[in-house]
Amino acid sequence: MGIRSILVPLDNGRHTHARVAVAAALALQHDAHLVGLASSGWVAVPADVSGTLGLAAYQEVATQELQQLAQACVSDFRAQVGRLGLRSHEARIEVGHPADVMPRAARYCDLTVVTQNDPDESLALQAPQTSQQVLLQSGRPVLVLPYAGDCAVAPAKRVLAGWDGSREAARALHDALPWLRQAVHVEVAVFVPPEDADLAHGDLPGADIGLWLARHGVRVEARHLPTQVAAGEALLSHAADMGADLIVAGGYGHSRLREAVLGGVTRTLMNSSPTPVLLSH
């Protein structure tokens, strides 16, 4: 797989500039086309609009304001990528909620770059369900950037991939090949309790997927790391120990309801990782 087109959502949140910078840097590295997309959203009609404006007038004014905000996002994007020297790019506005608009647009791109939800920023600015919907509905990988700190835009040198034998993990490793081939060191880690190690991984957990990666020209080390803690926490801890620039993992191998109630790898990585994460469903 090659990266030929990248989608970056545009909004008026405080992390948009950093997200666009990373997406543009990736586009330059891979000679890819960059799409900046702003959603104008839907007009929320209050319970009582019987004042001086009336319903029709209220909707018109609110729609114009949303369009103006979206247009400002597009203008900022064009100015930013113009300064970065990116040749192939476009910016557009689509009517609708971001959680509906972004997954549709992501299906026509090779990668979508999003940012973790920032607990200190208004949820109205972040559209918190958008990233999950893109991951679940687009059929394309999602690069999740941490909201805190600066993200490296250079090619990742050290990559940690979580492997659990699932379809989602296999999809993620396939989608991550452009990064894995460029990395100096790739580690595939199997975090399972010893009693479960032979259920989906064979006699040597991680060996088969390591061999597949090696056949694709990836310099890889496969490791079985038995753990009694949650896999998501184990991944983050090991990523810090090895100084990983990127984490690769399958997204939502369990149902979202189970993850919401019990927690899960995807939820942990999307909400807590201080390292960029590439997720595929």
PyMOL commands that set and color helices and strands:
alter all, ss='L'
color gray80, all
select helices_A, chain A and resi 16-30+55-84+98-106+123-126+130-137+167-175+177-182+194-196+207-215+231-242+256-262+265-272
alter helices_A, ss='H'
color red, helices_A
select strands_A, chain A and resi 5-10+33-39+89-94+111-115+142-145+158-162+185-190+220-224+246-250+277-280
alter strands_A, ss='S'
color yellow, strands_A
deselect
rebuild
show_as cartoon
